[in-house]
């Protein structure tokens, strides 16, 4: 487990350096008529605490329920999230199946694209902007992600990142969350290799 923690720290440090987890001072502070578009306007937490969902075989759906909180005194309309997933291994393996939903709504497939140089040099699977809808003033919505690793996936801990925006705020990042990750860890096989 110490290896996982040190790898996670290295990945988080790399992401921070590369701009995915930019600091509030670096974020834009533009405003709209009803909402203050600023970094920190949206926060997130995992309903499972710090548990890392782990699959010991291919085809098992792993879940994470993320609470998304609006810190402002006005409602946030047209909120979106970009989901990113990656590990520190050089071999990416096949794309995982990622699905998401808001609350207890219908599941939607999140199309992923591989970006070998996400925000610099960090390789990640990235989704497009996924709509969250309206988040009430000082309110919370829950979004759930399901990640399923296919056969020949890389045996690794995959770290997930959520980047929150709103169509009304342009390119301003409203919040960023480093999730608990999703592990594909069969009992056989070598870490970093397809299983």
PyMOL commands that set and color helices and strands:
alter all, ss='L'
color gray80, all
select helices_A, chain A and resi 2-18+24-26+167-169
alter helices_A, ss='H'
color red, helices_A
select strands_A, chain A and resi 42-46+53-55+61-70+76-86+97-102+108-109+112-118+122-127+130-135+140-148+156-166+175-178+182-184
alter strands_A, ss='S'
color yellow, strands_A
deselect
rebuild
show_as cartoon
